[in-house]
Amino acid sequence: MATKKTPAKASAKKPAPVKKPAAKKAPAKKPAAKKTATKPAAPAPEAATPEVLTNPTWETVQIARHPERPLFLDYLNAWDPEAIELHGDRLVADDPAMYAGIAKIGDERVIIVGHRKGRTPEEKVANRWGMANPDGYRKAMRIMRLAEKFQIPIVALVDTSGAFPGLDAEERGQAEAIAKNLADMSVLKTPIVVVVTGEGGSGGALGIAVGDRILMLEHAVYSVISPEGCASILWRDGKMAPVAAEALKITSAWLKKLGIVDDVIPEPKGGAHTAPAKAIETVKKAVLAAIKELKKIPVDKLVDQRYAKFAAMGRFGK
């Protein structure tokens, strides 16, 4: 008799070993995406070589910044030790970085304004290295209006790396104060003589530099931006400042050629700091000569010529 085969118990048969899932292959690394977030810096020109980095323009910048170069108070004290300083903008404060007052240059009574840098470390800090706040520009304008009222010539000595870029200055309307000065000086009914004695930096300089005669010392500089600032924007490298200085055309010779300044005042050999008294006397003669010439022009015609002079700047061609 055949016997039934009983099915083998499931547990009797060893289960097939569970295969471990194969380890996933690490995905191939994607090639790094090209950076497009920032605009690449302009390529450095061939001029950026040690031989060219020391160029005449950059040497002029160093002379204009020389620590022994005559400053505003050196001129003022030599011309009139009894000059009277006038204070305050009648709105916020009295800015020590901007001088404004009454002085006598030779036989001429003038209203004089200028950037006061300071000679000692303490003076430099107190005056913010001659970088004025809005209060300084408003003070200068207030005093210059006195010149118009009493028909007194204005003399402005420019020597600053720029207007002060602090938060308080911006909050109180730095740009508006400078712009207001440009508009108001362009129509003041009195002669205005401007002298760039050292650094003429950007709007900080231009805020007191709208005049009938723009004079500039031989080794002074006058520019829309400092060479270092220009280099940091174009090449992101302050070491390119000498190349930027050359490109900016900031020397007196170039600015005379471009019609930005009217006359260049010669300096003693090596710069004004080598013979300060001589340089100060030369500036005095140039200022007096300019005032004498301007006084001969009817005031309405003077204002028209001044306005036209600045309106024409930047126009090139036929």
NUKE-363801 format. One line per 10 residues: number of its first residue (from 1); their letters; for each residue x, y, z of N, C-alpha, C, O. Coordinates in pm, whole numbers. Example, Ala and Ser with C-alpha at 12.3 -4.5 7.8 and 13.67 -1.06 7.14 Angstrom:
1	as	1319 -569 780 1230 -450 780 1320 -330 780 1424 -332 846; 1285 -225 708 1367 -106 714 1290 3 787 1341 114 804 $
This chain:
1	matkktpaka	86 -118 0 0 0 0 89 122 0 180 139 81; 57 204 -94 143 325 -107 115 419 7 1 438 50; 220 474 50 206 569 162 213 711 108 286 740 13; 134 799 171 135 941 131 260 1008 183 303 994 298; 313 1081 89 429 1161 131 379 1288 196 302 1366 139; 424 1301 314 385 1425 385 473 1537 339 594 1522 329; 411 1653 309 493 1769 262 592 1809 367 565 1809 487; 704 1842 317 808 1884 413 767 2014 476 715 2104 410; 793 2023 602 761 2147 675 843 2262 618 960 2250 582; 774 2373 613 842 2492 558 966 2525 635 1065 2575 580 $
11	sakkpapvkk	959 2497 765 1073 2535 850 1190 2442 827 1303 2473 863; 1158 2324 764 1267 2230 746 1365 2277 641 1484 2248 646; 1307 2352 544 1395 2399 436 1458 2531 475 1390 2626 513; 1586 2535 464 1654 2658 500 1620 2765 400 1629 2745 279; 1580 2879 451 1547 2990 358 1671 3039 288 1782 3038 342; 1650 3081 166 1764 3136 89 1814 3261 157 1737 3345 201; 1943 3269 164 1998 3389 233 1953 3516 161 1956 3527 38; 1913 3610 244 1867 3739 189 1987 3816 139 2084 3841 211; 1975 3851 15 2086 3928 -41 2079 4075 3 1977 4142 -8; 2189 4118 53 2194 4260 92 2191 4345 -34 2256 4315 -134 $
21	paakkapakk	2115 4450 -25 2111 4538 -144 2248 4594 -174 2322 4636 -86; 2276 4592 -298 2408 4644 -338 2420 4790 -300 2327 4870 -315; 2535 4821 -250 2558 4960 -209 2546 5050 -330 2599 5024 -437; 2471 5160 -307 2452 5254 -416 2582 5323 -451 2659 5368 -367; 2601 5327 -578 2721 5398 -623 2704 5547 -599 2599 5605 -627; 2808 5606 -547 2803 5751 -524 2785 5820 -657 2858 5793 -753; 2689 5909 -663 2665 5979 -790 2789 6054 -833 2862 6112 -753; 2808 6051 -960 2926 6123 -1013 2912 6271 -983 2806 6330 -1000; 3020 6327 -939 3019 6470 -905 2998 6553 -1030 3065 6536 -1133; 2901 6644 -1016 2877 6734 -1127 2988 6837 -1134 3038 6883 -1031 $
31	paakktatkp	3025 6872 -1251 3129 6975 -1261 3081 7104 -1196 2965 7145 -1211; 3171 7166 -1124 3136 7289 -1052 3084 7393 -1149 3141 7415 -1256; 2974 7456 -1108 2916 7560 -1195 3006 7682 -1196 3068 7719 -1097; 3009 7741 -1311 3091 7862 -1322 3027 7975 -1242 2906 7994 -1245; 3111 8047 -1173 3062 8159 -1093 3020 8273 -1186 3097 8321 -1269; 2895 8313 -1167 2845 8423 -1249 2784 8533 -1164 2729 8630 -1216; 2794 8517 -1033 2728 8611 -944 2790 8750 -951 2721 8851 -943; 2920 8753 -965 2987 8883 -965 3055 8907 -1098 3103 8815 -1164; 3058 9032 -1133 3121 9071 -1259 3272 9063 -1242 3326 9115 -1144; 3341 8999 -1333 3487 8989 -1319 3552 9125 -1323 3508 9216 -1394 $
41	aapapeaatp	3659 9137 -1245 3731 9264 -1242 3795 9290 -1377 3832 9198 -1450; 3806 9417 -1407 3870 9454 -1534 4013 9405 -1534 4082 9415 -1433; 4059 9355 -1647 4198 9307 -1651 4295 9420 -1626 4277 9532 -1673; 4398 9388 -1551 4498 9489 -1522 4572 9525 -1649 4615 9436 -1723; 4587 9653 -1675 4658 9692 -1797 4805 9660 -1787 4859 9635 -1680; 4869 9663 -1904 5011 9633 -1908 5093 9732 -1827 5208 9706 -1791; 5030 9848 -1798 5104 9950 -1725 5134 9910 -1582 5217 9974 -1516; 5068 9805 -1533 5087 9766 -1394 5218 9690 -1375 5217 9574 -1334; 5325 9751 -1403 5457 9694 -1383 5534 9784 -1289 5504 9903 -1279; 5633 9730 -1219 5708 9812 -1123 5764 9938 -1185 5774 10041 -1118 $
51	evltnptwet	5802 9931 -1313 5861 10049 -1375 5758 10160 -1392 5790 10278 -1376; 5634 10121 -1426 5533 10220 -1456 5455 10261 -1332 5398 10370 -1328; 5453 10175 -1231 5382 10211 -1108 5440 10336 -1046 5370 10410 -977; 5567 10360 -1068 5627 10484 -1023 5628 10577 -1143 5723 10579 -1221; 5520 10655 -1156 5508 10743 -1270 5494 10888 -1223 5466 10911 -1106; 5513 10983 -1312 5507 11124 -1272 5376 11163 -1206 5375 11243 -1113; 5265 11108 -1254 5135 11142 -1195 5127 11095 -1051 5080 11168 -964; 5174 10972 -1025 5169 10920 -889 5265 10997 -798 5236 11016 -680; 5375 11041 -851 5467 11124 -773 5401 11257 -736 5423 11310 -627; 5321 11311 -828 5248 11435 -799 5148 11413 -687 5131 11500 -601 $
61	vqiarhperp	5081 11298 -688 4986 11266 -580 5058 11266 -445 5005 11319 -347; 5177 11208 -441 5252 11203 -315 5294 11342 -269 5293 11372 -150; 5331 11428 -364 5368 11565 -328 5246 11641 -275 5256 11716 -178; 5132 11622 -340 5008 11688 -296 4969 11647 -155 4905 11724 -83; 5008 11525 -115 4973 11473 18 5088 11487 119 5077 11437 231; 5195 11552 80 5312 11558 166 5274 11619 302 5207 11722 307; 5317 11556 412 5277 11604 545 5326 11745 580 5270 11810 669; 5430 11793 510 5481 11927 538 5428 12032 440 5467 12148 445; 5339 11990 352 5283 12085 255 5200 12191 328 5130 12157 423; 5207 12319 285 5127 12423 353 4979 12389 355 4923 12346 254 $
71	lfldylnawd	4916 12408 471 4774 12383 487 4698 12515 492 4757 12623 487; 4568 12506 502 4483 12626 499 4528 12731 601 4545 12848 566; 4548 12690 725 4584 12788 829 4722 12848 806 4748 12959 851; 4811 12776 738 4942 12833 705 4925 12951 610 4989 13055 627; 4839 12936 512 4810 13047 420 4744 13163 495 4785 13278 482; 4641 13131 572 4564 13235 640 4650 13313 739 4644 13436 743; 4728 13243 818 4811 13311 919 4919 13397 855 4958 13500 911; 4968 13356 739 5068 13437 668 5004 13560 605 5065 13667 601; 4883 13546 555 4816 13658 489 4755 13755 588 4765 13876 570; 4691 13704 691 4624 13790 789 4612 13720 925 4517 13646 948 $
81	peaielhgdr	4710 13742 1013 4706 13679 1146 4585 13723 1229 4549 13656 1326; 4522 13833 1191 4408 13885 1266 4274 13853 1198 4173 13918 1225; 4273 13755 1113 4149 13714 1046 4045 13672 1150 4080 13618 1255; 3919 13695 1120 3810 13666 1214 3732 13545 1164 3673 13548 1056; 3733 13438 1242 3656 13319 1205 3512 13334 1249 3485 13381 1359; 3420 13294 1163 3277 13296 1194 3229 13152 1206 3271 13065 1130; 3142 13127 1302 3108 12989 1339 2962 12953 1313 2874 13040 1313; 2939 12825 1291 2805 12768 1292 2726 12781 1164 2739 12879 1091; 2642 12679 1139 2554 12682 1021 2415 12731 1057 2329 12742 970; 2392 12762 1184 2263 12809 1236 2152 12703 1225 2033 12734 1233 $
91	lvaddpamya	2194 12579 1205 2098 12470 1195 2130 12357 1291 2045 12314 1369; 2256 12308 1285 2292 12191 1365 2417 12214 1449 2414 12202 1571; 2528 12249 1380 2654 12252 1454 2756 12341 1382 2730 12394 1274; 2870 12354 1446 2984 12424 1386 3089 12319 1351 3144 12254 1440; 3115 12303 1224 3207 12199 1177 3350 12252 1172 3379 12342 1093; 3440 12199 1256 3579 12248 1256 3655 12215 1128 3758 12277 1100; 3607 12118 1050 3676 12080 927 3662 12185 818 3736 12183 719; 3568 12277 835 3547 12384 736 3564 12519 804 3492 12553 898; 3661 12596 754 3682 12731 808 3604 12830 722 3595 12815 600; 3547 12931 787 3481 13041 716 3498 13167 799 3475 13166 920 $
101	giakigderv	3539 13275 734 3559 13397 810 3594 13516 721 3585 13509 599; 3634 13626 787 3670 13750 720 3820 13770 734 3875 13757 844; 3886 13802 624 4031 13821 628 4070 13932 531 3989 13980 452; 4196 13971 539 4250 14072 448 4372 14012 379 4467 13968 444; 4367 14010 246 4480 13962 167 4537 14083 94 4475 14135 1; 4653 14127 136 4707 14252 83 4613 14365 119 4586 14387 237; 4564 14437 19 4470 14546 42 4325 14504 22 4234 14587 29; 4302 14377 -3 4168 14329 -33 4103 14266 90 4158 14173 150; 3987 14315 127 3906 14252 230 3826 14141 163 3756 14166 65; 3833 14019 215 3767 13905 150 3695 13819 253 3725 13823 373 $
111	iivghrkgrt	3600 13743 203 3545 13630 279 3625 13509 236 3637 13481 117; 3681 13438 332 3767 13323 300 3709 13196 361 3670 13193 478; 3703 13091 281 3657 12960 327 3760 12855 284 3833 12875 186; 3766 12745 357 3862 12642 319 3857 12521 410 3804 12527 521; 3913 12412 362 3919 12288 439 4034 12295 539 4147 12327 502; 4004 12265 663 4105 12269 770 4139 12125 809 4060 12058 876; 4257 12079 766 4297 11940 793 4353 11921 933 4318 11824 1001; 4436 12011 975 4506 11992 1102 4646 11940 1080 4671 11864 986; 4737 11980 1167 4878 11940 1152 4915 11827 1248 4982 11732 1208; 4873 11836 1374 4906 11733 1472 4804 11619 1463 4696 11638 1408 $
121	peekvanrwg	4838 11501 1517 4741 11390 1516 4609 11427 1581 4502 11389 1533; 4616 11503 1692 4494 11542 1761 4407 11634 1675 4285 11619 1670; 4472 11728 1606 4399 11820 1518 4338 11745 1400 4225 11773 1360; 4412 11651 1346 4361 11575 1232 4235 11496 1269 4139 11493 1193; 4238 11434 1386 4121 11357 1431 4003 11451 1456 3890 11422 1415; 4029 11564 1523 3921 11659 1554 3859 11717 1428 3739 11742 1423; 3942 11737 1325 3893 11796 1199 3861 11692 1093 3830 11726 979; 3869 11564 1130 3840 11455 1037 3923 11469 909 3873 11447 799; 4050 11506 925 4143 11518 813 4090 11612 703 4117 11593 585; 4013 11712 746 3962 11809 649 3840 11763 572 3802 11827 474 $
131	manpdgyrka	3778 11655 614 3658 11606 547 3535 11662 618 3505 11624 731; 3467 11752 553 3359 11827 617 3227 11751 622 3198 11667 537; 3148 11783 724 3011 11736 738 2918 11831 663 2963 11935 616; 2791 11797 650 2696 11891 588 2696 12027 659 2678 12131 596; 2717 12024 791 2719 12150 868 2827 12243 816 2809 12365 814; 2940 12186 773 3050 12268 723 3014 12336 593 3044 12454 574; 2950 12262 502 2911 12322 374 2802 12426 392 2801 12528 323; 2711 12401 483 2605 12500 510 2662 12624 579 2617 12735 553; 2760 12604 665 2826 12720 727 2897 12803 622 2885 12925 620; 2972 12736 534 3044 12807 428 2947 12888 342 2976 13002 306 $
141	mrimrlaekf	2833 12829 308 2735 12899 225 2676 13018 299 2653 13122 239; 2651 13003 428 2597 13114 507 2691 13233 506 2648 13347 491; 2821 13205 522 2919 13313 526 2940 13372 386 2961 13493 373; 2934 13288 283 2950 13340 148 2835 13432 108 2852 13521 25; 2719 13410 166 2607 13501 140 2635 13639 199 2587 13740 146; 2710 13644 306 2751 13774 361 2839 13848 260 2831 13970 246; 2924 13772 191 3010 13833 89 2925 13896 -20 2955 14006 -66; 2820 13827 -62 2731 13882 -164 2660 14006 -112 2646 14104 -185; 2617 14002 12 2543 14114 70 2628 14241 77 2579 14350 49; 2754 14225 114 2841 14342 132 2938 14361 14 3032 14441 23 $
151	qipivalvdt	2916 14287 -95 2998 14300 -216 3147 14282 -186 3230 14363 -225; 3178 14172 -116 3316 14137 -82 3355 14014 -163 3276 13919 -171; 3474 14010 -224 3516 13891 -298 3529 13770 -206 3556 13783 -86; 3510 13653 -264 3524 13526 -192 3650 13456 -239 3676 13448 -359; 3728 13404 -145 3845 13322 -176 3825 13186 -109 3805 13179 13; 3831 13079 -187 3813 12943 -134 3939 12862 -158 3986 12851 -272; 3995 12806 -52 4113 12720 -62 4069 12574 -44 4015 12537 60; 4093 12494 -146 4046 12355 -149 4159 12260 -115 4265 12263 -179; 4138 12175 -15 4238 12074 21 4171 11965 105 4174 11970 228; 4111 11869 39 4042 11760 108 4039 11637 19 4036 11648 -103 $
161	sgafpgldae	4040 11520 82 4027 11396 5 3881 11367 -30 3853 11279 -111; 3788 11443 33 3646 11425 3 3560 11467 120 3611 11497 228; 3430 11468 100 3338 11496 210 3337 11378 307 3365 11265 268; 3306 11406 434 3309 11299 535 3200 11197 506 3084 11234 489; 3234 11066 500 3137 10962 463 3068 10897 582 3019 10784 569; 3062 10963 695 3003 10901 814 2852 10892 809 2786 10958 729; 2797 10808 896 2652 10786 901 2579 10915 937 2477 10948 876; 2630 10989 1036 2565 11115 1076 2561 11213 960 2462 11283 940; 2669 11217 883 2674 11309 769 2568 11274 666 2502 11362 611; 2552 11145 640 2452 11103 543 2311 11130 595 2223 11172 519 $
171	ergqaeaiak	2290 11107 724 2158 11131 782 2118 11278 776 2000 11311 763; 2217 11365 786 2189 11509 785 2195 11569 645 2188 11691 630; 2207 11486 543 2195 11535 406 2324 11583 344 2331 11696 295; 2428 11499 345 2556 11539 288 2543 11577 140 2589 11682 98; 2479 11490 63 2466 11516 -81 2385 11643 -107 2418 11721 -196; 2279 11662 -31 2194 11780 -51 2269 11908 -19 2255 12008 -89; 2349 11905 88 2424 12025 128 2524 12065 21 2539 12184 -9; 2594 11966 -37 2691 11995 -142 2620 12044 -268 2664 12142 -330; 2512 11977 -307 2437 12017 -426 2383 12159 -413 2383 12235 -509; 2336 12193 -294 2283 12328 -270 2394 12431 -286 2371 12538 -341 $
181	nladmsvlkt	2514 12399 -238 2626 12491 -254 2661 12513 -401 2690 12626 -442; 2659 12405 -479 2689 12418 -621 2590 12513 -689 2629 12600 -767; 2462 12496 -658 2359 12580 -719 2371 12724 -673 2361 12817 -754; 2392 12743 -543 2396 12879 -489 2523 12954 -528 2517 13073 -560; 2637 12887 -527 2762 12953 -564 2761 12994 -711 2823 13093 -749; 2691 12920 -794 2690 12950 -937 2623 13083 -968 2644 13139 -1075; 2543 13135 -875 2471 13260 -901 2499 13369 -797 2431 13471 -796; 2598 13349 -709 2633 13452 -611 2686 13575 -684 2773 13565 -770; 2633 13692 -648 2670 13815 -718 2790 13882 -651 2779 13991 -595; 2902 13815 -660 3029 13869 -612 3141 13784 -671 3119 13666 -699 $
191	pivvvvtgeg	3260 13839 -691 3370 13760 -748 3410 13644 -657 3414 13658 -535; 3440 13529 -719 3482 13410 -644 3611 13355 -706 3616 13326 -825; 3714 13343 -623 3842 13285 -666 3864 13157 -588 3859 13157 -465; 3889 13049 -658 3912 12918 -597 4056 12875 -623 4106 12889 -734; 4122 12823 -519 4258 12772 -535 4264 12630 -481 4235 12606 -363; 4301 12535 -566 4323 12397 -521 4468 12391 -475 4560 12394 -556; 4488 12381 -343 4622 12390 -287 4688 12254 -262 4811 12245 -258; 4607 12149 -246 4661 12016 -219 4582 11910 -293 4597 11891 -413; 4496 11841 -217 4406 11744 -277 4270 11807 -302 4213 11870 -213; 4218 11790 -421 4081 11830 -449 4002 11704 -477 4003 11653 -589 $
201	gsggalgiav	3934 11655 -376 3869 11524 -387 3719 11531 -401 3650 11568 -306; 3667 11496 -517 3526 11469 -540 3435 11585 -498 3476 11701 -503; 3312 11553 -458 3216 11656 -417 3260 11730 -294 3219 11844 -273; 3342 11667 -212 3393 11735 -93 3471 11860 -128 3467 11959 -55; 3541 11856 -240 3614 11973 -289 3520 12067 -363 3523 12188 -342; 3439 12010 -450 3354 12092 -537 3252 12173 -459 3202 12273 -509; 3219 12131 -337 3121 12201 -255 3158 12345 -223 3071 12424 -185; 3287 12381 -237 3327 12521 -220 3412 12567 -339 3489 12663 -327; 3399 12500 -452 3491 12526 -563 3425 12576 -691 3483 12564 -799; 3304 12631 -681 3242 12691 -799 3282 12838 -801 3237 12915 -716 $
211	gdrilmleha	3364 12878 -895 3414 13014 -895 3435 13071 -1034 3420 13003 -1135; 3470 13201 -1036 3498 13269 -1162 3638 13237 -1213 3661 13229 -1333; 3732 13218 -1120 3867 13179 -1155 3906 13059 -1070 3906 13067 -947; 3939 12949 -1136 3982 12827 -1067 4133 12817 -1087 4180 12791 -1197; 4207 12838 -979 4352 12829 -983 4394 12698 -918 4323 12644 -834; 4510 12648 -956 4556 12520 -903 4707 12521 -891 4777 12559 -985; 4758 12480 -776 4902 12472 -760 4958 12363 -851 4891 12264 -882; 5080 12383 -892 5144 12295 -990 5140 12149 -951 5115 12063 -1035; 5165 12119 -822 5171 11980 -778 5048 11938 -696 5054 11842 -619; 4937 12010 -714 4811 11969 -652 4743 11868 -744 4783 11850 -859 $
221	vysvispegc	4638 11803 -693 4558 11710 -773 4410 11742 -752 4370 11790 -646; 4330 11713 -855 4188 11747 -850 4115 11639 -928 4143 11620 -1047; 4022 11568 -863 3964 11451 -928 3828 11416 -870 3793 11455 -759; 3751 11340 -949 3619 11296 -907 3627 11187 -800 3530 11165 -727; 3740 11120 -791 3759 11013 -693 3909 10997 -668 3990 11030 -754; 3944 10946 -553 4085 10923 -524 4138 10809 -611 4061 10721 -650; 4267 10808 -642 4323 10697 -720 4298 10562 -654 4271 10463 -723; 4307 10556 -520 4284 10430 -449 4141 10384 -465 4114 10265 -485; 4047 10479 -455 3907 10443 -471 3877 10394 -612 3803 10298 -630; 3934 10461 -710 3915 10420 -849 3972 10280 -872 3908 10196 -937 $
231	asilwrdgkm	4091 10254 -819 4155 10124 -837 4074 10012 -770 4065 9902 -824; 4017 10041 -655 3939 9937 -585 3811 9903 -661 3760 9791 -650; 3759 9997 -737 3638 9970 -815 3671 9896 -945 3606 9798 -979; 3772 9943 -1016 3804 9884 -1146 3876 9751 -1136 3846 9657 -1210; 3973 9741 -1044 4057 9621 -1038 4050 9550 -903 4114 9446 -884; 3973 9606 -809 3962 9548 -674 4099 9532 -611 4125 9434 -541; 4184 9628 -636 4320 9619 -585 4375 9761 -569 4402 9830 -668; 4390 9803 -443 4441 9937 -416 4580 9961 -469 4622 10075 -486; 4654 9851 -495 4790 9866 -545 4792 9920 -689 4897 9961 -739; 4676 9919 -752 4667 9971 -887 4643 10122 -889 4619 10180 -995 $
241	apvaaealki	4650 10186 -773 4625 10330 -764 4713 10413 -856 4662 10508 -916; 4843 10383 -871 4923 10462 -964 4872 10458 -1107 4876 10559 -1178; 4823 10342 -1150 4769 10330 -1285 4639 10410 -1295 4614 10478 -1395; 4556 10403 -1191 4430 10479 -1190 4458 10629 -1194 4389 10703 -1263; 4559 10672 -1120 4593 10814 -1117 4629 10865 -1256 4589 10974 -1295; 4704 10784 -1328 4743 10821 -1464 4621 10832 -1556 4612 10922 -1639; 4527 10738 -1539 4408 10736 -1625 4311 10849 -1593 4239 10896 -1681; 4309 10892 -1467 4213 10994 -1424 4247 11135 -1471 4161 11223 -1470; 4372 11157 -1513 4415 11289 -1560 4391 11395 -1451 4319 11493 -1472; 4452 11374 -1334 4423 11458 -1219 4525 11568 -1193 4513 11641 -1094 $
251	tsawlkklgi	4625 11581 -1278 4730 11681 -1256 4689 11817 -1311 4597 11828 -1393; 4758 11920 -1264 4726 12057 -1306 4743 12076 -1456 4663 12145 -1520; 4845 12014 -1514 4869 12030 -1657 4752 11974 -1739 4706 12037 -1834; 4705 11857 -1701 4594 11796 -1773 4465 11876 -1754 4391 11898 -1849; 4439 11921 -1631 4314 11991 -1603 4311 12129 -1668 4205 12178 -1706; 4427 12190 -1682 4434 12316 -1757 4402 12289 -1904 4330 12366 -1967; 4456 12182 -1958 4432 12147 -2097 4285 12115 -2122 4232 12147 -2228; 4220 12052 -2024 4080 12014 -2038 3983 12127 -2005 3862 12113 -2023; 4036 12241 -1957 3952 12355 -1928 3883 12351 -1793 3790 12428 -1769; 3928 12263 -1705 3869 12256 -1571 3924 12366 -1482 3850 12424 -1402 $
261	vddvipepkg	4052 12395 -1494 4113 12504 -1418 4160 12612 -1516 4191 12584 -1632; 4165 12735 -1467 4200 12848 -1554 4350 12874 -1558 4405 12904 -1664; 4416 12863 -1444 4559 12891 -1439 4628 12798 -1339 4569 12755 -1240; 4754 12769 -1367 4837 12686 -1279 4939 12774 -1210 5011 12850 -1276; 4946 12764 -1078 5040 12844 -999 5168 12763 -980 5163 12654 -923; 5282 12813 -1025 5407 12737 -1010 5447 12721 -864 5420 12808 -781; 5512 12609 -835 5562 12581 -700 5714 12580 -699 5777 12564 -804; 5773 12597 -581 5920 12582 -570 5961 12443 -616 5882 12349 -609; 6083 12428 -660 6131 12300 -706 6115 12194 -597 6156 12213 -483; 6053 12081 -634 6029 11974 -538 5894 11982 -470 5852 11886 -406 $
271	gahtapakai	5825 12096 -482 5694 12110 -418 5687 12223 -319 5791 12273 -275; 5566 12263 -282 5545 12377 -192 5607 12354 -55 5643 12450 13; 5620 12228 -14 5674 12199 120 5823 12230 131 5877 12240 242; 5891 12245 17 6035 12273 21 6063 12420 52 6170 12453 103; 5967 12508 22 5981 12651 51 5842 12708 75 5789 12779 -10; 5782 12677 191 5643 12714 217 5616 12865 206 5516 12905 147; 5705 12947 261 5682 13092 258 5675 13144 115 5592 13228 83; 5763 13093 31 5766 13135 -109 5638 13091 -180 5579 13167 -256; 5595 12968 -155 5473 12917 -218 5351 12997 -174 5265 13029 -256; 5343 13029 -46 5230 13104 7 5224 13244 -53 5116 13295 -84 $
281	etvkkavlaa	5340 13306 -70 5346 13440 -130 5306 13435 -278 5240 13526 -328; 5345 13329 -347 5308 13315 -488 5157 13300 -504 5098 13357 -595; 5096 13223 -416 4950 13206 -419 4881 13339 -390 4781 13373 -454; 4934 13413 -296 4876 13544 -262 4873 13636 -384 4770 13698 -413; 4985 13644 -456 4992 13730 -576 4893 13685 -682 4829 13768 -748; 4879 13553 -699 4786 13501 -799 4641 13533 -762 4560 13567 -849; 4609 13521 -635 4473 13550 -588 4440 13698 -606 4333 13731 -655; 4532 13786 -568 4508 13930 -581 4494 13971 -727 4411 14056 -761; 4575 13910 -813 4566 13941 -956 4430 13899 -1012 4371 13971 -1092; 4381 13783 -969 4251 13734 -1016 4138 13823 -967 4046 13855 -1043 $
291	ikelkkipvd	4144 13865 -840 4039 13953 -785 4037 14086 -859 3930 14138 -891; 4154 14141 -885 4164 14268 -956 4101 14259 -1094 4031 14350 -1139; 4125 14149 -1160 4069 14129 -1294 3918 14112 -1289 3846 14169 -1372; 3869 14036 -1192 3726 14007 -1183 3644 14130 -1143 3529 14144 -1183; 3704 14219 -1066 3633 14338 -1023 3599 14431 -1139 3509 14515 -1128; 3668 14416 -1249 3644 14500 -1366 3521 14455 -1445 3473 14528 -1531; 3472 14336 -1416 3360 14280 -1491 3229 14311 -1418 3220 14285 -1298; 3129 14365 -1485 2998 14389 -1421 2945 14260 -1358 2959 14152 -1416; 2885 14271 -1242 2850 14152 -1164 2752 14061 -1237 2763 13938 -1227; 2656 14117 -1310 2561 14032 -1382 2630 13952 -1492 2601 13834 -1513 $
301	klvdqryakf	2723 14017 -1561 2799 13948 -1664 2889 13841 -1602 2908 13734 -1659; 2943 13872 -1484 3030 13779 -1412 2955 13650 -1379 3007 13540 -1398; 2832 13665 -1330 2750 13548 -1295 2717 13467 -1419 2722 13344 -1416; 2681 13536 -1529 2650 13465 -1653 2770 13385 -1703 2755 13270 -1746; 2887 13445 -1697 3008 13376 -1743 3041 13257 -1654 3083 13152 -1703; 3022 13272 -1524 3050 13163 -1429 2957 13045 -1457 3001 12930 -1463; 2829 13075 -1473 2732 12969 -1498 2764 12896 -1628 2763 12773 -1634; 2794 12974 -1732 2825 12913 -1861 2952 12830 -1854 2962 12726 -1919; 3049 12874 -1776 3177 12804 -1762 3154 12663 -1708 3207 12566 -1763; 3077 12651 -1601 3055 12520 -1541 2955 12436 -1620 2965 12313 -1622 $
311	aamgrfgk	2860 12500 -1686 2765 12425 -1767 2834 12359 -1886 2789 12255 -1934; 2943 12420 -1933 3012 12368 -2050 3109 12254 -2017 3156 12185 -2108; 3140 12234 -1889 3237 12130 -1853 3183 11992 -1887 3067 11961 -1860; 3268 11911 -1947 3228 11777 -1985 3176 11767 -2127 3145 11658 -2174; 3165 11881 -2195 3122 11879 -2334 3246 11877 -2425 3332 11965 -2418; 3253 11776 -2509 3367 11764 -2599 3317 11740 -2741 3209 11685 -2761; 3395 11781 -2836 3357 11763 -2975 3366 11894 -3048 3435 11986 -3006; 3295 11901 -3159 3301 12020 -3244 3225 12135 -3180 3219 12244 -3236 $
